[in-house]
């Protein structure tokens, strides 16, 4: 005890600057210890939660597989009741739910036919949709994504309204999954809600939505066309992608105004729409804009010429690109010439080119 008092007296006798440094050192040590204890407790809790969720899955997995592969319909009520009872007792928080839900989603993706239908039925009868909605409303953003995905995987259409509420969520992954799942669950009804989106839609997400919208067909044509006047420019892109994929020729009327749009991707898709759905007379405007366009749009214009200029009226334009254009444009133009001309015509065209550029036509010919 006397040594402690002596140490304390020694500390008090030191310079005030020493007191400040000593106090800060003690504070940092205590803070570090507190953080260490907190992190250790958090880690132990997570390990316990993970272990309990694994034990829960090991307990119910044999029951689930037995139900899926069994042909005894009379046992279904008893088995589902048993699984539901286990879940009510042991699935005490989101992590446990997530583990069970992930397992059923994975199992469902691996199955088809009657087995897949049984998993969907089981998902509903053991009460997981209600837990999924609770997770969607209260869980962190990454769990919201999983919840929405599960609702889509198991076609739980009664929660379409709840999913639609997340279609314009600030977190990109949440809104992407909500948009896709809403169309899966609601079809035309959900497509109407897309017009209200204000956040941008990535190219990958546009392709996902396009795939689902194409399945619905002409029933959504009017809705899709309405997006062409949206302030959300990525929604204009999506409208063009779907229209091209569906072969809707009516899109060509607004496309004539979109060819000069400020956004490169919209101009590119507009030219693609002309190439896929348009007529040769529409090429005049594209060629007129060629010199002021970006490289990617220029390549689309050459593609449009390849598709539509079957009479060869733009041969001189293509020859000039092979002769003097940048290599990528020259190759594209050479391919267009190759598509529309026979051997004799290609030989004639080759003589019109500077000697150093004839190899481009030869490359396309023998590639």
C-alpha positions in Angstrom: 0.0 0.0 0.0 2.8 2.4 0.9 4.5 1.8 -2.5 1.2 2.8 -4.2 1.1 6.0 -2.1 4.7 6.7 -2.9 4.1 6.2 -6.6 1.1 8.6 -6.4 3.1 11.2 -4.6 5.8 10.9 -7.2 3.3 11.4 -10.0 1.9 14.5 -8.3 5.3 15.9 -7.9 6.0 15.8 -11.7 5.6 18.6 -14.2 2.0 19.4 -15.3 2.8 18.3 -18.8 3.7 14.9 -17.4 0.2 14.8 -15.8 -1.5 15.5 -19.1 0.5 12.8 -20.9 0.0 10.3 -18.1 -3.8 11.0 -18.0 -4.1 10.5 -21.8 -2.1 7.3 -21.6 -4.4 5.9 -18.9 -7.5 7.0 -20.9 -6.2 5.3 -24.1 -5.4 2.1 -22.2 -8.8 1.9 -20.6 -10.5 2.7 -23.9 -8.6 0.0 -25.7 -9.5 -2.5 -23.0 -13.2 -1.6 -23.3 -13.1 -1.9 -27.0 -11.4 -5.3 -26.8 -14.0 -6.6 -24.4 -16.8 -5.3 -26.5 -15.5 -6.8 -29.7 -14.8 -10.1 -27.9 -18.4 -10.2 -26.7 -19.8 -9.3 -30.1 -17.7 -12.0 -31.7 -18.8 -14.6 -29.1 -22.4 -13.6 -29.7 -22.1 -14.0 -33.5 -20.4 -17.3 -33.1 -23.2 -18.5 -30.8 -25.8 -17.2 -33.2 -24.1 -19.0 -36.2 -23.8 -22.2 -34.2 -27.4 -22.1 -33.2 -28.6 -21.4 -36.7 -26.5 -24.3 -38.0 -27.9 -26.7 -35.4 -31.4 -25.5 -36.3 -30.8 -26.3 -40.0 -29.3 -29.7 -39.2 -32.4 -30.5 -37.2 -35.0 -29.6 -39.8 -33.1 -30.5 -43.0 -33.9 -34.2 -42.9 -37.6 -33.3 -42.2 -37.7 -31.0 -45.2 -36.0 -33.5 -47.6 -38.3 -36.2 -46.4 -41.3 -34.1 -47.2 -40.0 -33.1 -50.7 -39.3 -36.6 -51.8 -42.1 -38.4 -50.0 -45.2 -39.4 -51.9 -47.2 -39.9 -48.6 -49.6 -36.9 -48.6 -51.1 -38.0 -45.3 -47.9 -37.3 -43.5 -47.6 -33.7 -44.8 -49.7 -32.0 -42.1 -47.8 -33.7 -39.3 -44.4 -33.0 -40.7 -45.1 -29.4 -41.5 -46.5 -28.9 -38.0 -43.3 -30.4 -36.5 -41.1 -28.1 -38.6 -43.2 -25.1 -37.7 -43.0 -26.0 -34.0 -39.2 -26.3 -34.1 -38.9 -22.9 -35.9 -41.2 -21.2 -33.4 -38.9 -22.3 -30.6 -35.5 -22.0 -32.1 -35.7 -19.4 -34.9 -35.4 -16.5 -32.5 -33.7 -13.9 -34.7 -33.0 -12.8 -38.3 -29.7 -14.8 -38.6 -31.5 -18.1 -38.0 -34.3 -17.1 -40.4 -31.8 -16.1 -43.0 -30.0 -19.5 -42.8 -33.3 -21.4 -43.2 -34.5 -19.1 -46.0 -31.2 -19.3 -47.9 -31.4 -23.1 -47.7 -34.9 -23.3 -49.1 -34.1 -20.8 -51.9 -31.0 -22.9 -52.9 -33.0 -26.1 -52.7 -35.8 -24.6 -54.8 -33.4 -23.5 -57.5 -32.1 -27.0 -57.8 -35.5 -28.6 -58.1 -38.2 -28.5 -60.8 -41.7 -29.9 -61.3 -43.5 -31.4 -58.3 -40.5 -31.2 -56.0 -40.2 -27.4 -56.6 -43.9 -27.0 -56.0 -43.6 -28.9 -52.7 -40.9 -26.5 -51.5 -43.0 -23.5 -52.4 -45.9 -25.0 -50.5 -43.7 -25.8 -47.5 -42.3 -22.2 -47.5 -45.8 -20.9 -47.1 -47.2 -23.4 -44.7 -44.4 -23.1 -42.1 -45.0 -19.3 -41.9 -41.8 -18.0 -43.6 -43.5 -15.3 -45.8 -44.6 -13.4 -42.7 -41.1 -13.6 -41.3 -39.7 -12.5 -44.6 -41.9 -9.4 -44.6 -40.7 -8.6 -41.0 -37.1 -8.9 -42.3 -37.9 -6.7 -45.3 -39.3 -3.9 -43.1 -37.0 -4.1 -40.1 -33.7 -5.7 -41.3 -30.6 -3.9 -42.6 -30.3 -3.3 -46.4 -28.5 -6.5 -47.3 -31.1 -8.6 -45.5 -33.8 -6.6 -47.3 -32.3 -7.8 -50.6 -32.4 -11.4 -49.4 -36.0 -11.0 -48.3 -37.2 -9.6 -51.6 -35.3 -12.3 -53.5 -37.0 -15.0 -51.4 -40.5 -13.5 -52.1 -39.8 -13.6 -55.8 -38.3 -17.1 -55.7 -41.4 -18.5 -54.0 -43.9 -16.3 -55.9 -45.5 -14.8 -52.8 -47.8 -12.5 -54.7 -49.8 -11.2 -51.7 -46.8 -9.1 -50.7 -46.5 -7.4 -54.1 -47.5 -4.0 -52.6 -44.8 -4.2 -50.0 -42.1 -5.1 -52.6 -43.2 -2.1 -54.8 -42.5 0.3 -51.9 -38.8 -0.6 -52.3 -38.5 -0.1 -56.1 -36.9 3.3 -55.7 -34.9 2.6 -52.6 -31.7 4.7 -52.1 -29.6 1.5 -52.0 -29.0 0.2 -55.5 -29.1 -3.5 -54.7 -32.3 -3.1 -52.8 -34.1 -1.3 -55.5 -32.7 -3.6 -58.2 -34.0 -6.7 -56.5 -37.4 -5.0 -55.7 -37.9 -3.9 -59.4 -37.1 -7.4 -60.7 -39.2 -9.2 -58.1 -42.1 -6.8 -58.5 -42.4 -7.6 -62.2 -42.0 -11.4 -61.5 -44.9 -11.1 -58.9 -47.1 -8.5 -60.5 -46.5 -8.5 -64.2 -48.3 -5.6 -65.9 -49.5 -4.2 -62.6 -45.9 -3.8 -61.4 -44.7 -2.4 -64.8 -46.9 0.6 -64.3 -44.9 1.5 -61.2 -41.7 1.6 -63.1 -42.7 5.0 -64.6 -42.3 6.6 -61.2 -38.7 5.6 -60.7 -36.3 8.5 -60.1 -33.1 6.7 -59.4 -30.9 5.5 -62.3 -31.1 2.0 -63.6 -27.8 0.2 -64.4 -27.3 -1.4 -67.8 -27.2 -4.9 -66.2 -30.5 -4.1 -64.3 -32.0 -2.9 -67.6 -31.2 -6.3 -69.2 -32.8 -8.1 -66.3 -35.9 -6.1 -66.4 -36.1 -6.4 -70.2 -36.0 -10.2 -69.9 -39.0 -10.2 -67.6 -40.9 -7.5 -69.5 -40.5 -9.4 -72.8 -42.3 -12.4 -71.1 -45.4 -10.2 -70.5 -45.6 -9.2 -74.1 -47.7 -6.6 -75.9 -49.9 -6.0 -72.9 -47.3 -3.5 -71.6 -46.6 -1.8 -74.9 -48.4 1.4 -73.9 -46.6 1.6 -70.6 -43.2 1.0 -72.1 -43.7 3.7 -74.7 -44.7 6.2 -72.0 -41.2 5.9 -70.5 -39.7 7.5 -73.6 -40.7 10.9 -72.3 -39.4 10.2 -68.8 -37.0 12.6 -67.1 -35.2 9.5 -65.9 -32.9 8.9 -68.9 -32.1 5.4 -67.9 -35.8 4.6 -68.1 -35.7 5.9 -71.7 -32.9 3.4 -72.4 -34.9 0.6 -70.9 -37.9 1.5 -73.1 -35.8 1.4 -76.2 -34.2 -2.0 -75.2 -37.6 -3.6 -74.6 -39.1 -2.1 -77.8 -36.2 -3.4 -79.9 -36.4 -6.8 -78.3 -40.2 -7.0 -78.9 -40.0 -5.7 -82.4 -42.4 -2.8 -81.8 -42.2 -0.7 -85.0 -44.2 2.1 -83.4 -41.1 3.1 -81.5 -39.5 4.5 -84.7 -41.7 7.6 -84.5 -40.2 8.9 -81.2 -36.8 7.5 -82.1 -36.5 10.1 -84.8 -36.3 12.7 -82.1 -34.1 10.7 -79.8 -31.3 10.3 -82.4 -30.0 13.7 -81.4 -30.4 13.1 -77.6 -27.7 14.5 -75.3 -27.1 11.0 -73.7 -24.8 8.8 -75.8 -26.5 5.5 -74.8 -29.9 6.8 -75.9 -28.5 7.8 -79.3 -26.8 4.5 -79.6 -30.0 2.6 -78.8 -32.0 4.8 -81.2 -29.6 3.9 -84.0 -29.9 0.3 -83.1 -33.7 0.6 -83.2 -33.4 2.0 -86.8 -31.1 -0.9 -87.7 -33.4 -3.5 -86.3 -36.8 -2.0 -87.2 -36.3 0.8 -89.6 -36.3 1.4 -93.4 -33.5 2.5 -95.7 -34.8 6.1 -96.0 -33.9 6.6 -92.3 -30.2 6.1 -93.0 -29.9 9.6 -94.5 -30.3 11.3 -91.1 -27.8 8.9 -89.5 -25.2 9.5 -92.1 -25.7 13.3 -91.7 -24.9 13.0 -88.0 -22.0 10.6 -88.5 -19.1 13.1 -88.2 -20.4 14.6 -84.9 -21.0 11.3 -83.2 -19.0 9.3 -80.7 -17.1 6.3 -81.9 -19.6 3.8 -80.4 -22.5 5.5 -82.1 -20.6 5.7 -85.4 -20.2 1.9 -85.2 -23.9 1.5 -84.7 -24.6 3.7 -87.7 -22.3 1.5 -89.8 -24.2 -1.5 -88.4 -27.5 0.1 -89.5 -26.1 0.6 -93.0 -25.1 -3.0 -93.1 -28.6 -4.1 -92.2 -30.6 -1.7 -94.3 -28.6 -0.5 -97.3 -29.2 -3.6 -99.5 -29.2 -1.5 -102.7 -25.7 -0.1 -102.0 -26.7 3.5 -102.2 -24.2 4.4 -99.5 -21.3 2.5 -101.1 -19.3 5.7 -101.5 -19.7 6.6 -97.8 -18.4 3.1 -96.8 -15.5 3.3 -99.2 -14.4 6.6 -97.8 -14.5 5.2 -94.3 -12.3 2.2 -95.4 -9.9 4.6 -97.2 -9.6 7.3 -94.6 -11.4 6.3 -91.4 -10.1 5.2 -88.1 -9.2 1.5 -88.1 -12.3 0.3 -86.2 -14.6 2.3 -88.4 -12.7 1.1 -91.5 -13.1 -2.6 -90.5 -16.8 -2.1 -89.8 -17.3 -0.4 -93.2 -15.3 -3.1 -94.9 -17.6 -5.8 -93.4 -20.6 -3.9 -94.7 -19.2 -3.8 -98.2 -18.3 -7.5 -98.0 -21.9 -8.3 -97.0 -23.4 -6.5 -100.0 -21.0 -7.3 -102.8 -19.7 -10.3 -104.8 -16.1 -11.1 -105.6 -16.1 -8.9 -108.8 -17.5 -5.9 -107.0 -15.1 -6.3 -104.1 -12.2 -6.3 -106.6 -13.6 -3.1 -108.2 -13.9 -1.5 -104.7 -10.4 -2.5 -103.7 -9.0 -0.6 -106.7 -10.7 2.6 -105.4 -8.8 2.4 -102.1 -5.3 3.6 -101.4 -2.9 0.7 -101.6 -2.1 0.9 -97.9 -5.8 0.4 -97.1 -6.6 -2.5 -99.4 -5.4 -4.9 -96.8 -8.4 -4.0 -94.6 -10.8 -5.3 -97.2 -8.6 -8.4 -97.7 -8.6 -9.0 -94.0 -12.4 -8.9 -93.8 -12.6 -11.1 -96.9 -10.4 -13.9 -95.6 -11.1 -13.5 -91.9 
